[in-house]
Amino acid sequence: MITCADPLSYGVDGLRGVLIGTWQFSFAIDVGVLGIFAAVFLGTGAYMFSRIPL
């Protein structure tokens, strides 16, 4: 399923779960996947920023 690779799906699912109590994935999976994506993108961005010549 292609929606499993999209981090927006986990954000929307977590928000829907908190608001109406219905999850497609569990809350722990939503938070875990979003945390992993955030760490990867933060690390990549910090590395790329450090390579900018000043």
N, C-alpha and C positions, 0 to 999 in steps of 0.2 A: 504494500500500500504506500503510495507516494506521500500521503499526509503524515506518515510517521517520520519522514525526513524533514518536515517543515517545523521549525521551532515555534512559529506563530500558532500552530495547532495546539501545542501544549500550553501556551499562554492563554488562549481563548478557552481551552478546556478547564484550566485551573480557575479562571474567572467565572465560568459558567457553574463549575462545581461549588464555588464559594457562595455564589448568589442564589442558585436554585437547588443545589444539592445533588446534581446529576453529573457524573463524570464518565467520559469515554475511557480514559486512562485513570489510574489512581492519582491521588494528590501527591504522593511521594514521587511517583514517576514524573509528573509535571514539574515539580520543583527540581528534581535531579537533572532532568534533561535541560531545563532552562539554565541551571547553574553550570552545567558542563559547557553549553554553548557560550555563555557569558565569559567563562574562564578562557576558553579557546580564543574567542574574538578579542578579549582584553589583552591576552598575551601576544597575539599576532599584531594588534594595533600598537602595543608598546614597543615591540621589536621593530616594526616598520618605522615608527616615529624616531627611534634612536638612530636609525640609519640615514636620516635626513641630514645632508651637510649644512652646517651653519656658517 
